[in-house]
Amino acid sequence: AASRLLQPLMLRRTKGEVEKKLPPKLETTIHCPLSEMQLFWYKRLLLRESALLRDLESEHAEHAAGTGTDWKKLSSLLMQLRKCCN
C-alpha cells in the first residue's frame, strides 16, 4: 500500500537498468607536506597529550591492557590529528 502511494514520487531502478560495465575505481594518492599552520597544530596536539602517549607506551612495554579512558583519549587525539592534516 505504501509503495503505491510513493510510486509517483520516487524513481525506482531495477538491476537491469543500471550500468553493469563500469570501469574499476581509480584512486590516486598525492603526498604533500603540511603547511606551517598544520605543522604548528600537529605538534601542539602531540605535545599536549605527551603524558598520555608516554603512559600508553610504558603500559604497552609491560603488556598491560591500559584503561578504557586512556584508549578513548588516544582515539580522540588521532581524530584531532587527522582533522589537522585535512
C-alpha positions in Angstrom: 0.0 0.0 0.0 2.8 2.4 0.9 4.7 1.7 -2.3 1.7 2.6 -4.4 1.4 6.0 -2.6 5.1 6.7 -3.0 5.4 5.4 -6.6 4.7 8.8 -8.3 7.2 10.5 -6.1 10.1 8.0 -6.2 12.4 6.8 -9.0 12.8 3.1 -8.8 15.5 1.4 -10.9 15.9 -2.3 -11.5 19.2 -4.1 -11.7 18.9 -4.4 -15.5 18.6 -0.7 -15.9 21.8 0.1 -14.0 25.1 0.2 -15.9 26.9 -3.1 -15.2 30.2 -2.4 -17.1 31.6 0.5 -15.1 35.3 0.7 -15.2 37.1 -0.1 -11.9 37.5 2.8 -9.5 40.9 4.6 -9.8 42.4 6.2 -6.7 45.4 8.5 -6.8 47.3 9.4 -3.7 49.2 12.6 -3.7 51.6 13.2 -0.8 52.2 16.8 0.1 53.9 18.4 3.1 51.9 20.0 5.9 51.6 23.8 5.8 53.2 25.8 8.6 49.9 26.2 10.4 49.1 22.5 10.1 52.5 21.6 11.4 52.1 24.0 14.4 48.8 22.5 15.4 50.0 18.9 14.9 53.0 19.5 17.2 50.8 21.3 19.7 48.3 18.5 19.9 51.1 15.9 20.3 52.9 17.9 23.0 49.6 18.5 24.9 49.0 14.7 25.1 52.6 13.7 25.6 51.9 12.3 29.1 49.1 10.1 27.8 51.4 8.8 25.0 54.2 8.1 27.4 51.8 6.2 29.8 50.4 4.1 27.0 53.9 3.3 25.7 55.1 2.2 29.1 51.9 0.0 29.6 52.5 -1.5 26.1 56.1 -2.3 27.1 54.7 -4.1 30.2 52.0 -5.8 28.1 49.3 -4.2 30.2 45.8 -3.6 28.8 45.5 0.1 29.9 42.3 1.8 30.9 39.4 2.4 28.6 39.5 6.1 29.2 43.2 6.2 28.0 42.3 4.5 24.8 39.3 6.8 24.3 41.7 9.8 24.7 44.1 8.2 22.2 41.3 7.7 19.7 40.2 11.3 20.2 43.8 12.5 19.7 44.1 10.5 16.5 40.9 12.1 15.2 42.2 15.6 16.0 45.4 14.9 14.2 43.5 13.7 11.1 41.4 16.8 11.2 44.6 18.9 11.5 46.0 17.3 8.3 43.0 17.8 6.1 
